[in-house]
Amino acid sequence: MEFPKGTIKELTFHSVELGEEMQLLVYLPANFSPLYKYSLLIAQDGRDYFQLGRIGRLADEFLFDREIENLIIVGVPYKDVADRRRKYHPDGVQNPKYIRFLAHELVPFLDKEFPTYHMGSTRALIGDSLGATVSLMTALQYPHTFGKVLLQSPYVDEQVLALVEDFSEAQLVEIYHVIGKLETEVQMTDGKVSDFLSPNRNLSKVISEKRFTYFYEEFTGNHTWTYWQPDLRRALKMLF
């Protein structure tokens, strides 16, 4: 059946932190009204989540059936593969600045523009692969700003594991984490092939030892939208 469709607005936002214009895709529900308050979901790989993940259509359906709370979804697209690596990869030259952009620039801007709750527990970050990595790193650095994080097949290295191990405010963050059982030979953008499954199992172990509210599952599939897209149904419902 057809559900009333929300609208997707394109906004441009100047980031002082990054020294560049950032494009934003903002999904507002069909019944959007400034009289209501909204939770926020910020997606790295923003265009992918709308086009490949069809996250807007999913939100239309869930909101119409009242299966999730009122939600605004903000996609932050990357410009190209090199730009994505610079901002999302733990060793990327712009990674610390991009994390600060999310917490210090994007959230205050969205809180000013839209009727949001202004509470960490009502803000979530989502991403796939490197987009999941930077989402997790951001939530660990700013747990009072982002209280939920959805990780779809994150890239995990020693740096990421150390961040979780050193994190002391696990009660503030809820984590949703999936990885494919077939993600043992993932083609990386730099041409290398990498095992994602083992590091994700290590990450899961480290997270489980802390007081996070945590959901973890290994799906039967590989490192593609074929599996991330259907998984979004459960992810959105669990966290919203």
Helices and strands as residue ranges (DSSP letters): E 7-15, E 20-28, E 39-44, H 46-51, H 55-64, E 71-76, H 81-88, H 95-100, I 101-106, H 107-113, G 120-122, E 123-128, H 130-141, E 148-152, H 158-165, G 170-172, E 174-180, E 186-187, E 193-194, H 197-208, E 213-219, H 225-239
